[in-house]
Amino acid sequence: MGFGSYDESEQQDQDNDIDEDAAVNVHENDHHGEVSFDSEASQDELLDKLDEIKGADEE
């Protein structure tokens, strides 16, 4: 077998004992609602800050 290849027979008939009661429920803490954010900065100040952040990412 070369790099990246696999034996398909290894993929068949896998007997996994999974305890579904111990598994993580990803929907256990779902939240439905609204989020709002108030800032004292003006739109121009926020856009300038965004440009600043974008510029730092490019460096």
N, C-alpha and C positions, 0 to 999 in steps of 0.2 A: 504494500500500500504506500502511496506517495502522500505528500503533504496535502491536507485538506480532504482526503478521501476517507470513507468509512465503510464498514461492513454492514450492509442492511440487515443481516441476520441478528445483529446486536440490538437493532431497534424493535424487533418483534417480541411479543410475548413477555413484556416486562411486567413483573408482578410487584407492584409497589403497594405497600401497606400504608395508606395515608389516613391519618386521624383527622377527619374533616371537622370534628368538634373543637380541636385544638388549633385549627387554621385561623388566620386573621380575616376578619370580616371587614372589607374595605369600605362598606357602606354603613358601618356601625355609628360613625360620627358625622354623617352627612348634615350639612347645614343649608337651609334654604332661607334666603333673606336678602337684605340690601346692605351695601357698604357705601359709605360716603366719606369724603375726605375734604376738609376745608383747609385752605392755606392762605396765609396773609400775603404770599408772593403773587405778583402780577403774572399774567400769561406770558408777557415778554421775558420776565425774569426766569420763569420755568423753562421756556424754550431755550434761553441762553444757557441754562444749566444743562439741559439735554444735549445741546451742541458741545458743551464742555466735556460731558461724559463720553459722547461718541468720539470726540477727538482723542481722548485718553485711551480708548479701546483700540484705535488705529495705530497707536505708537508701539 
